């Protein structure tokens, strides 16, 4: 048993909790809760490496709970467990909870052990980052500011200072570092997060050495939303649009790509999602945003587990939400580029199922190998 690792399971069914505790009690220090408020109190008074929550509960959904966990304890890896194919919940878990994995009930014992072990490893390897840094600003951007339904500016939330975690009532073995309280802000979050990189411009620049925002959209519907986006124009991102995968690969092979926005339609769903999954396997630093009119539960789960997609939008896409999401994605890219060990928190589940041509798959794999060498 690893007494240095604390795991919290939340489910309103005691039968489920007892099964999970039996499965993990010899591996980690296990805590259980049947109510969201009860679980949040545990989060505030204990340090958890991994938090696993059911989705459907009487008083608080799993997504809402994990959203609060992210704000209170960003070092905790978040997993969502559910027996229902609820597409809205899955998409919300991407945009609001930023979950590491989505696990279906009934679970496979070996599989869930493997997923939890990956999450534990990621939390242990990155916990000192949170000890040595005041709450990372890219982490605490309000979900309301970066989610697809938002129309508010980041500065609206600039006074929402996270609370300090109270001192535990009982000692915990090898606790994770506590989170510092931020001083009251005199500037907006957008100014704080990107002040180092901010150089306002009238249009998105074309500087050959700046990171690239790559839009892959066969139908070209997103071009005006991105190209004329005031939120994106403020920062050092070069905008490239491609309507073919070969074109996109050329940009990936020749430029530093920070963010990829991918439009997925029903006719190209298999190819585009395969491209995203293989891309994240080969180049985990790139942050991806998906815009899709496809309402497919399995696709959404794959985008979480095998693609670690950062945000998901349904059309029509409005300028402010996607602009703020892109800005947050760029912030995540810069943070992970500076601290590459944080990429463990975004590692994907490997998949050999794809719909890519042999030539394109080979290019992606060669691209990944070149990156590792460099």
N, C-alpha and C positions, 0 to 999 in steps of 0.2 A: 504493500500500500504506500502511495506517495502522499504523506501528510503535508507536503509543501504545496499541494494543489487543491484549491477549493472550487467545487462545482455546485451550481444551484439549478434545480429542476422545478419548474412551475407548471402545474396541471390541476384542474379542478376535480380530477378523478384520483382518489387514493390508490386504487388498483394499479393505475399507470405509474404513479410515483413509486410504489413499492417495487414494481418490476424494474424500474430504472435504477433505484437504489441498490437492488440485488445485483444488477448487472455491473455497477461501477464502484461499489463500496470497497472492494479489495484493491482498487486501482487509485482512487482519489478520496479526498475528504468530501462527502456528499451532504448537501443540504436540500430539503424539500419544502415546498409551500403550495397551498391549495388556493391562495387568493393573491391577486396582483398587489394590493396594498401591503399585505404581509411580506411579500417577496421584496418590494421596494424598501421596506424597513430593514430587511436583511442586507440589501445592497448598500444602504447608507451606513451600516455598522460593521460590515465585514468586507473583505476583499475577495472577489471571485475572479478566477481566471476565465471561466466559461459559464455562460448563462443559457439554459435551454428552456424555451417556453412553448406551451401549447398555444394554438391560435384562438380557438373558440372557448371562451370562459364567460361566466355570467356577468361580471362587473367590469371587466377590462379585457380587451382583446390582446392577443399576443403581440401584435404589431405595436399597439399603443404602449404596452409594457416595455418592449425592447427599445422603443423610441426614448422612453424615460431612462432606461438603463444606459443607453448611449450618452445621454447628457450627464448622468451622475457618475458613471464609471466607464469612460471610453476605452480603458485598457481591457475590459471584459469582452471576450469574443461572444458573439450573439448567434444563436441557432433557433430556428422556428420549426416546431413539430406540429403536424396536423394530420387528421384523417379525412379532411374535406378538401375538395378541389375548388377552392374559393379564389377565383382569378383576381378579384379586387384586393384580397388580403396578400396575395403573392406579389402583386405590383407594389402595394404599399410597403411590403417588407423590403423591397429594393429602394424605394424613394425615401422612406422615413426611418426604417429600422436598420438599413444597410447591413443585412444579415450575412453571415459567412456561409451558411448552408440552410437549405430548406429540406426537412426530413419528413417523409411520408410515414403515416401509421397504416398498418402495422410495420414496424421497422425490422430490418435484418440486424441481428445482434452483432455480427462481425462488422457490418457496414457502419453502424452507429458508433461502435468502439473506435473504428478507424477515423471517422470524422471528428469525434471528440478529441482523440489523440492529436490530430492535426491542429485543432483549435487550441489545445493546451500548449503545444509546442510554440505556436505563433504568439500566444500571450506571454509565455515565459521569456521568449527571445526579445520581445519588444517592450517589456514592462519598464525597464530602466529609462526608455525614451520619455515616458510620462513622468518619471521621477525627476529627470534633469531638465524638463521643459515645463513652463507654465502652460496650461491648457492650450493645445494647438488650435490656432484660430480657424484653420480649415476644418477641424473636427467639430467646432461648436457653432458653425454657421447654422442658423435655424432651419430646420427641415421645411418650415413654412415658406422660407425664402427661396429654397432651391427645388421644391417639389413642383410637378407639372401644373398644379392648380393654383399656384401662388401668383399674385400680382403686386406684392408689396416689396419695397426696397429693403436691403439688408439693414439699413440704418434704423428701421422701425424697431428692430430687436436689439439695438445696441446696449440697452440698459438691463438686459436679462442676464445678470451675473450668476454663474453657477454657485451653488452652495457648497461649503466645505463638508467633507464626510465626517460625521461625528466619531469620536474616539470609541473603539469597540468596548463593549461592556465586559467582554471576556477576551483574554489574549488569543490571538490566532497565530498558528505556526507559520513562519516565513511569510508575513503579509506582503501583499503588493504595495507599492508606494501610494501614499495618499495624494489626492489631487489638490493643488494649490487653488486658493480663491483668487480670481482675477481682480485687480483694482478697478474701481469705477472708471468707465471709459469716457474720454472727452472727444473721441472721434468715432465714426461709424465703423462697423465691422469691415465693410468693404475697403475702407481706408487702411485699417490695421492689417488686414490679411495681405493686401497687395501693394502696400506703400513702397516696398522695395522695387517692384516691377512696374509701377504705374508710370506711364508716359502717354497722356491723352493724345489722341490723334483724330483727325477728321474721318479717316477711313481705315479699315483693316490694312496693315502694312504688308509689304512684300519683301522685307529684308531677308537676304539669303541665309543669315545665321540665326534668325529667331525661330523658336519652336513653331510647329505647324498644327493648325486645327484642320483636320481632314474630314470633309463631308462626302460620304458615299451614298448617292441618291440617284437611282436610275431615272426617276420621273422629274427630277430637278425642281420639285415643289418647295423644298426647304431653302433654296439658294437665297431668295430675298430676305427671309427671316433671319438667316445667319449673316449674310454679307452686309446688311444695313443695321446690324444689331449694336445699339449704343453700349450695352453692357460689355460686349466683346471687344469693341473698337478701342477701348481704353488701355488694353494690355498688349504686350509684345507677342502676339500670335499672328502667324501668317495663315491666311485662309486659302485652302485648296479645295476645289470641288472636282469630284470624279463621278462619272456615271458607268464606269466599267471596272471590274476587279483588277484587270491588268494595269489600268492607269493608277489605281490606288496602290498596287504593289510597287510601281515605279517610284511613287512619292515616298513610300515607306523605306525603300532601299536607298534613297538618295538624300532624304531630309530627316531631321529630328522631329518626329511626330509625337505630340504631347496628348492630344485628345482626338478621338475618332467619333463622329456622329454618323450612325448607320441607319438608313431608312430600310425597313423590312416590309415587303408586301407579300400577299398570299402566293403570288406566282414565283417569287424568288426566296421564299422563307427558308427552305432547306439549305440553299447555297449560302445565303447571307449569314444565317446563324452558324453554319459550319465555319465560315470565314472568321467570324468573331471569336469562336471558341478556340480555333487553332492559333489565331493571332494572340490571344491572351496566354496560351500555353507557351508560345515562342517569345513573346515580348510583354511580360506582365506589367511593365512600367506604364504602358499606354493606358489611358483611362477612356472608357467607352460609354457612349450614350446611345440608346436605341429609340427610334421613333417608328411605331408600327400600328397599322390598322388591323393586324391579325390578333384576334382574341383567342389565344390558345394556351391552356393551362400548362401543358407539357413543355411548350416552348419557353414560357416564362420561368419555369423551374430550372430548365437547362441553362437559361441565361444567368441565373443566380449561381448554380453549382458549377457549371462548366465554363461560364463566361465572366463571372464577377462583374456584371454590368453595373455601372454607377447610377444611372438614372434611366427611367423608362417613361416615354410619353405616348399618348394616343393623339392622333390628329383630330382637329386642327391644332397646330402648335402655335402658341402665342409667343411674342417676342421676349417679353420680360422673363417668364419662367425659364425658357431654354437659355436665355442669356445668363441668368444667374446660375443655372445648373452648369453651364460651360465654364463660367468663372470659378465655381467651386471645384470642378474637375481639374482645371488648370492648377489650382492651389494644391490639390491632392497630388498631382503629377510632380510639382516642384518639391513638395515635402518628401515624397517617396524617392525622388532622384537624389536628394540630399542625404536621406537615411534609407539606404536600399534594404536594410533588414526589415523595414516595415512592410515590404512586399510579401512577407510571409502571411500577413493578415489578409492578403487578397489572392492567395494561391488558388488555382482552379482544380476541380476534379477532372482527371484525365479522361478523355473520350476518344475512341478510335473510330466512332461512327461519324462520317462526314459525307458531304455531297460535292466535294471539290474535285476539279479535274486533277489528274496526276501532275500536270505541269505546274498548276497553281500551288498545289500542296508542296511540291518540291521547292518552289521559290520561297514559300513561307518557312519551311524547315531550314533552308540554307540561310535565310535572313536571320532566323533565331540563332543558328550556329555562329554566324559572323558577330552577332551582338555579344555572345558569351566569350568569344575570343578577344574582342576589343575591350 
